[in-house]
Amino acid sequence: MELRWHQYKYYPYELDLAVREVQAILSPRSFTETKHGIKLEGPFNEDAAERLVYFASLCGEDRVVPTMQAELERVNGNGQNRQSTRYSAHGIHEYKGKFNPQIARAILNILNIPVGGRVLDPFCGSGTSLLECAHLGMKAVGADINPLAVFIANAKLSALTMPAAQLQKALATALKKQKNGSLLRYGISDARYKYLSCWFDQDILMEIDRLRLALSKTEPVASRPLLVIASNLLRDYSLQDPHDLRIRRRKTPLPAQPFIAAFEEAVFQFIARVGDAQDVIKTRSPELAGKALLLDSCTMRLGHDGLGKSKFDCAITSPPYATALPYIDTQRLSLVWLGLLQPSEILTLEARLVGSREVRGESKKVLLTALMENRAGLPKNQSDYCRTLQAALSEKDGFRRQAVPLLLYRYFAGMAEAFRSIRRCVKDNAPFALIVGYNHTILGGKRFDIETPQHLAELAEQNGWIHDETITLQTYQRYGYHMNNAVNAEALVIVKAA
């Protein structure tokens, strides 16, 4: 029997993960590489082959069995020569810095998590890992303190188990109500309206708010995916530059296509994509869908806030980077439009994120004292490194760079808390896999490479975990650049509960 590669180009790390997948879930006696894939020798678990990520099919003398991954990517319409990351419900909403779905599924395979296994993602973001668990028949729970992330994740999960006809009916009902809806009236002191009116032309704001009101009168399980699809269009129709993470006024004209027409088109595309995925995974069981919870991973406890009482079989996540992307700032229009945050709450939530780059006023002095005295009790390597960065600062460093040592110290302290909290939620010897990005900064004219994977592995070891291994994920531009241009941008860190 031979496992055949997909027809797209592979990153070097994908070839490594492919071999690890085979070893973990198929357990063949031996295997050899061929021109088209890998030839398996001896008895192996054929039923598990459909779970493989980096192979298109299992080929025998008289049959070819496609993997679930190949079918999911094929029905997405990208063709066989390009890897797709927007299959199933994955492409419902843009979310910066999100997990690659293939990596999430490969990790679950490498950890050999069985069907029905309970998986925790403590920084679930928009729910990539939760959706992959649902595809594989695992029960996943995610946690995040970003309400938009939780909203998107739950929309993905509910859409996966919802018949297409139900979404189509909800769409038709909402569009009828939106068209016939009366003009909305806002009070002079309505903070939400004041905020949104600064960022949308009046006619567009009325149009999108009538849609929101119409969807709010539709059954919640169906309205959530539709609201998320509408949210994904907001920046394109706002007065903010849709291509800049920072808050800048747009200089380009608004789209010619009316918002409602774009929304309806996007919904039909999504329904078709999810319907195709449902045909592949052959399940619409809500029990398998999992859920995302609005929780702080640093303080979560079993038996509270919907987390359940049973310990998890494993944890998997892509945690925030140190000095992370400005997630909340980037998503502020959606957060306010959906009613998930008041405008006055944006900066407060941004500062609460692990890895946040926000530090203002008096908190700088408090953080500096904490860093210099190591009040968080960090291991020596991490506390010394932060003090080294602090000592390297010069007057020429701008305010963002001046804050780097403080932010990195706060990030390490937050991740240490998270490791302790997550350890209490998983079984003994349970694996915890983290996709961690490398980082660097220039302070006082000198470059400092921040070996975040190593730092997090050491923090884990001090907080209830044993470091198993770190796998470098070497990446390069998949199409058009030579491997000599490669940079080691990320690593897979695997620890186990002590």
C-alpha positions in Angstrom: 0.0 0.0 0.0 1.2 3.5 -0.8 0.3 6.9 0.6 0.3 9.5 -2.1 1.3 13.1 -1.7 -1.0 16.1 -2.5 0.0 17.8 -5.7 0.9 21.1 -4.1 4.4 22.1 -3.0 5.4 21.3 0.6 7.2 23.2 3.3 10.1 21.2 4.8 8.3 21.0 8.1 5.2 19.5 6.4 7.2 16.6 5.2 8.5 16.0 8.7 5.0 16.2 10.2 3.7 13.8 7.5 6.2 11.1 8.6 5.3 11.7 12.3 1.6 11.3 11.4 2.2 8.0 9.8 4.3 6.7 12.7 1.7 7.9 15.3 -1.6 6.7 13.9 -0.8 4.0 11.4 2.1 2.3 13.2 3.4 0.4 10.1 6.3 -2.1 10.5 8.3 0.0 8.1 8.0 2.5 5.3 10.1 3.8 2.4 9.8 7.0 0.4 8.7 6.7 -3.3 8.4 9.2 -6.1 4.8 9.9 -5.3 4.6 9.3 -1.5 5.4 6.7 1.1 5.2 2.9 0.7 4.0 1.1 3.8 5.2 -2.4 4.8 3.6 -4.8 7.2 0.2 -4.6 8.9 -1.1 -1.1 9.8 -4.3 0.6 10.8 -5.9 1.3 7.4 -9.0 2.9 8.9 -6.9 5.6 10.5 -5.4 6.6 7.1 -8.3 8.8 6.2 -7.3 11.1 9.1 -3.9 12.0 7.6 -3.4 15.6 6.6 -0.4 15.7 4.3 -1.4 12.8 2.1 -4.1 12.8 -0.6 -4.9 9.1 -0.8 -4.1 5.5 0.2 -3.5 3.4 -2.9 -3.6 -0.4 -3.2 -3.5 -2.7 -6.2 -7.2 -2.3 -7.0 -8.4 0.7 -5.0 -7.7 4.4 -4.2 -9.1 5.7 -0.9 -8.9 9.6 -0.6 -8.2 11.1 2.8 -10.7 13.3 4.4 -8.3 16.2 4.1 -8.0 15.8 0.3 -11.8 15.8 0.0 -12.3 18.8 2.2 -9.7 20.8 0.3 -11.0 19.6 -3.1 -14.6 20.7 -2.5 -13.4 24.2 -1.5 -12.7 24.9 -5.1 -9.0 25.8 -5.0 -7.9 22.9 -7.2 -5.4 20.2 -6.4 -2.2 22.3 -6.9 -2.7 24.7 -4.0 -3.2 24.0 -0.4 -6.4 25.4 0.9 -6.9 26.8 4.4 -10.5 28.1 4.0 -12.3 24.8 3.6 -15.4 23.9 5.6 -16.2 26.8 8.0 -12.6 28.1 8.3 -13.0 31.0 5.9 -16.1 32.6 7.6 -14.1 35.6 9.0 -10.7 37.1 8.7 -8.6 36.7 11.9 -5.0 37.8 12.1 -2.5 35.3 13.4 -4.8 32.3 13.3 -3.7 28.7 13.4 -3.1 26.9 10.1 -5.8 24.2 10.1 -3.5 21.6 8.6 -1.0 22.0 11.4 -3.8 21.8 14.0 -5.1 18.5 12.6 -1.5 17.1 12.1 -0.8 17.8 15.8 -3.9 15.9 16.9 -2.7 13.0 14.8 0.8 13.1 16.0 -0.5 13.1 19.6 -2.7 10.2 18.6 -5.8 11.6 20.2 -8.7 9.1 19.7 -12.2 9.8 18.3 -14.2 11.1 21.3 -11.1 12.5 23.0 -11.5 15.7 25.0 -9.3 18.5 23.8 -8.7 22.0 25.4 -7.5 25.0 23.4 -6.7 27.7 26.1 -6.1 30.5 23.5 -8.7 29.3 20.9 -8.9 32.5 18.9 -11.4 32.1 16.0 -11.7 28.3 16.7 -9.5 26.7 14.1 -8.4 23.8 16.3 -12.0 23.4 17.6 -13.3 23.0 14.1 -10.6 20.5 13.2 -11.5 18.5 16.3 -15.1 18.5 15.2 -14.0 17.2 11.8 -12.2 14.3 13.5 -15.0 13.5 16.0 -13.3 14.9 19.1 -15.0 17.0 21.7 -13.1 20.3 22.1 -13.5 23.3 24.4 -11.8 26.6 23.7 -11.2 29.6 25.9 -10.5 33.2 25.0 -11.0 36.6 26.5 -11.7 38.2 23.2 -15.5 38.1 22.7 -15.3 38.4 19.0 -13.0 35.4 18.8 -15.5 33.3 20.9 -18.4 34.6 18.8 -16.6 33.5 15.5 -15.5 30.2 16.9 -19.1 29.3 18.0 -20.5 30.4 14.7 -18.1 28.0 12.9 -19.1 25.1 15.1 -22.8 25.7 14.9 -22.7 26.1 11.1 -20.9 22.7 10.7 -23.8 20.9 12.3 -26.6 23.0 10.8 -28.5 21.9 7.6 -27.9 24.3 4.7 -31.7 24.8 4.4 -31.9 26.2 7.9 -29.2 28.9 7.1 -30.9 29.7 3.8 -34.3 30.1 5.5 -32.7 32.4 8.2 -31.1 34.5 5.4 -34.3 34.9 3.5 -36.2 35.9 6.6 -33.6 38.4 7.7 -33.3 40.0 4.3 -37.0 40.5 4.1 -37.1 42.1 7.6 -34.1 44.2 6.7 -35.7 45.5 3.5 -39.0 46.4 5.2 -37.5 47.6 8.5 -38.1 51.1 9.6 -35.3 53.6 10.1 -33.5 53.1 13.4 -33.6 55.9 16.0 -30.7 56.5 18.3 -30.5 58.6 21.5 -28.2 61.6 21.5 -26.1 59.9 24.2 -25.9 56.5 22.4 -22.2 55.8 22.6 -22.3 52.9 20.2 -24.0 55.0 17.5 -21.6 57.9 18.1 -18.6 55.6 17.6 -19.9 53.8 14.5 -21.1 57.0 12.9 -17.4 58.2 12.9 -16.4 55.2 10.8 -19.3 54.6 8.5 -21.2 56.8 6.0 -24.7 57.3 7.4 -26.6 55.4 4.7 -24.3 52.4 5.2 -24.6 52.5 9.0 -28.4 52.5 8.7 -28.2 49.5 6.2 -25.9 47.4 8.4 -27.8 48.2 11.6 -31.1 47.3 10.0 -29.5 43.9 9.1 -28.2 43.4 12.6 -31.6 44.1 14.0 -33.3 41.7 11.6 -30.8 39.0 12.4 -31.3 39.5 16.1 -34.9 38.5 15.6 -33.9 35.2 13.9 -33.2 32.0 15.9 -29.7 32.5 17.6 -28.2 29.3 16.3 -28.8 30.4 12.7 -28.2 34.1 13.1 -24.7 33.7 14.6 -23.0 32.5 11.4 -24.9 35.2 9.4 -23.8 38.0 11.8 -20.2 36.8 11.5 -20.3 36.8 7.7 -21.7 40.4 7.9 -19.0 41.4 10.4 -16.3 40.1 8.0 -17.4 42.7 5.5 -17.5 45.7 7.8 -14.0 47.0 7.3 -14.4 47.0 3.5 -17.5 49.2 3.8 -16.1 51.5 6.6 -14.1 54.7 6.4 -11.1 52.9 7.9 -8.3 51.7 5.6 -9.3 48.0 5.3 -5.7 46.9 4.5 -4.0 48.5 7.5 -3.9 46.9 10.9 -3.6 50.4 12.4 -6.5 52.9 12.6 -6.2 55.0 9.5 -8.7 56.7 7.3 -9.2 55.1 3.9 -8.1 56.9 0.8 -9.7 54.5 -1.6 -13.3 54.6 -2.7 -15.9 52.3 -1.0 -16.9 49.2 -2.9 -19.3 49.7 -5.8 -21.3 46.6 -4.8 -24.0 47.4 -2.2 -23.3 45.9 1.2 -26.4 43.7 1.3 -25.6 42.3 -2.1 -22.1 41.5 -1.0 -23.4 39.9 2.2 -25.9 37.7 0.4 -23.2 36.6 -2.1 -20.9 35.7 0.8 -23.6 33.8 2.6 -24.4 31.6 -0.4 -20.7 30.9 -0.9 -20.3 29.9 2.7 -23.4 27.7 2.7 -22.1 25.8 -0.4 -18.6 25.4 1.2 -20.0 24.1 4.6 -22.5 21.9 2.9 -19.7 20.2 0.9 -17.8 19.7 4.1 -20.8 18.2 5.8 -21.0 15.7 3.0 -17.4 14.7 3.5 -17.4 14.4 7.3 -20.9 12.8 7.3 -22.0 14.1 10.6 -24.3 16.8 11.8 -24.3 15.8 15.5 -24.3 18.9 17.7 -22.7 16.8 20.4 -19.5 16.6 18.4 -19.3 20.3 17.7 -17.6 21.5 20.9 -17.8 25.1 22.1 -15.8 28.2 22.8 -16.1 30.0 26.2 -15.4 33.6 27.1 -12.7 32.7 29.7 -9.3 33.9 30.8 -7.0 30.9 30.4 -4.9 32.2 33.3 -7.7 31.7 35.8 -10.0 29.0 34.4 -11.0 26.1 36.6 -12.7 22.8 36.0 -16.4 22.8 37.0 -16.8 26.5 36.5 -18.0 28.8 33.7 -19.1 25.9 31.4 -15.7 24.2 31.4 -17.0 20.9 32.7 -15.7 18.7 35.5 -13.8 16.0 33.5 -10.1 16.5 32.9 -9.0 16.9 29.3 -6.9 14.3 27.3 -4.7 16.9 25.8 -4.3 20.6 25.1 -3.3 22.3 21.8 -3.0 26.0 21.0 -1.3 28.8 19.2 -0.7 31.2 22.0 -0.3 35.0 21.5 3.2 36.2 20.5 5.0 38.5 22.8 4.0 42.1 21.9 1.2 40.5 19.9 -0.8 41.9 17.0 -3.3 44.6 18.1 -6.2 42.1 17.9 -8.8 44.2 19.7 -7.9 47.5 17.9 -8.1 45.7 14.6 -11.5 44.2 15.4 -13.0 47.2 17.1 -15.7 47.9 14.5 -17.0 44.3 14.6 -16.9 44.3 18.4 -18.9 47.4 18.7 -21.3 46.7 15.8 -22.1 43.3 17.2 -22.7 44.7 20.7 -19.9 42.6 22.2 -18.1 45.7 23.6 -18.8 49.3 24.4 -16.4 51.7 22.7 -15.0 52.7 26.2 -14.0 49.1 26.9 -11.7 48.6 23.9 -8.5 49.7 25.4 -9.2 47.9 28.7 -9.7 44.6 27.0 -6.6 45.1 24.7 -4.5 45.6 27.8 -5.8 42.4 29.4 -4.6 40.1 26.5 -1.6 37.9 27.2 1.1 39.4 24.9 -0.6 42.8 24.6 1.6 45.6 23.5 -0.5 48.2 25.4 1.1 49.7 28.5 0.2 53.2 29.6 0.7 55.7 32.4 1.2 54.4 35.9 1.3 50.8 34.8 4.7 51.4 33.3 6.2 52.2 36.7 4.5 49.2 38.3 5.7 46.9 35.5 9.3 48.3 35.7 9.4 47.6 39.5 8.0 44.1 38.9 10.6 43.4 36.2 13.6 44.7 38.3 12.5 42.8 41.4 11.1 39.8 39.5 7.8 40.0 41.5 6.2 37.3 39.3 8.8 34.8 40.4 9.9 33.9 36.9 12.8 31.5 36.4 16.3 33.1 36.3 16.7 32.8 32.5 13.6 34.7 31.8 13.9 37.4 34.5 17.6 37.9 33.6 16.8 38.2 29.9 14.1 40.9 30.5 16.6 42.9 32.6 19.2 42.5 29.9 16.8 44.1 27.4 15.9 46.8 29.8 19.6 47.7 30.3 20.1 47.8 26.5 17.6 50.7 26.0 18.9 54.0 24.8 17.3 57.4 24.3 17.1 56.8 20.6 14.7 53.9 21.1 11.1 55.0 20.4 8.2 54.5 22.8 7.3 51.1 21.3 10.8 49.8 21.8 11.1 51.4 25.2 8.2 49.2 26.3 9.5 45.9 24.9 11.3 44.7 28.1 8.2 45.5 30.2 5.8 43.8 27.8 8.0 40.7 27.5 8.2 40.4 31.3 4.4 40.7 31.5 4.0 38.1 28.7 6.3 35.6 30.4 4.4 36.1 33.7 1.0 35.7 31.9 2.2 32.5 30.2 3.5 31.1 33.5 0.0 31.6 35.0 -1.6 30.0 32.0 0.7 26.9 32.3 -0.4 26.5 35.9 -4.1 26.9 35.1 -4.0 24.5 32.1 -2.1 21.9 34.1 -5.0 21.7 36.6 -7.4 21.0 33.7 -5.7 18.1 32.0 -5.0 14.5 33.0 -1.6 13.3 34.3 0.9 12.8 31.4 -1.5 14.6 29.0 0.4 16.3 26.1 0.2 20.0 25.5 1.3 21.2 22.0 2.0 24.9 21.3 2.8 26.5 18.0 5.1 29.3 19.1 6.6 32.1 17.0 10.1 33.4 17.2 10.5 37.2 17.6 13.3 39.8 17.6 13.8 43.4 18.5 16.4 46.1 18.2 17.3 48.0 21.3 20.1 50.5 21.6 21.1 49.7 18.1 21.6 46.0 18.9 19.5 43.1 17.6 18.1 40.7 20.2 16.6 37.4 19.0 13.8 36.4 21.3 13.8 32.6 21.5 10.2 32.4 22.6 9.8 28.6 22.1 12.8 27.9 24.4 11.5 30.5 27.0 8.0 28.9 27.0 9.4 25.4 27.3 11.4 26.5 30.4 8.4 28.3 31.9 6.3 25.2 31.4 8.9 23.1 33.2 8.6 25.4 36.2 4.8 25.2 36.3 3.8 21.5 36.2 5.0 20.3 32.9 7.9 18.2 31.4 9.4 19.4 28.1 9.1 16.6 25.6 10.5 18.1 22.4 10.6 21.2 20.2 10.2 20.8 16.4 11.3 23.7 14.3 8.8 24.6 11.6 10.9 26.0 8.8 8.9 28.1 6.4 9.5 29.8 3.2 7.3 31.4 0.5 5.4 28.3 -0.9 5.1 29.7 -4.4 8.0 31.5 -6.1 10.9 31.6 -3.6 13.8 29.2 -3.2 14.3 27.3 0.1 17.6 29.2 0.6 15.5 32.1 1.6 14.0 30.1 4.5 13.7 31.5 8.0 12.8 29.6 11.1 9.7 31.5 12.1 7.8 29.1 14.3 8.3 26.0 16.4 6.0 23.2 17.7 6.7 22.9 21.5 5.4 19.7 23.1 5.2 19.4 26.9 3.5 16.7 29.0 1.7 17.1 32.3 4.0 16.1 35.2 
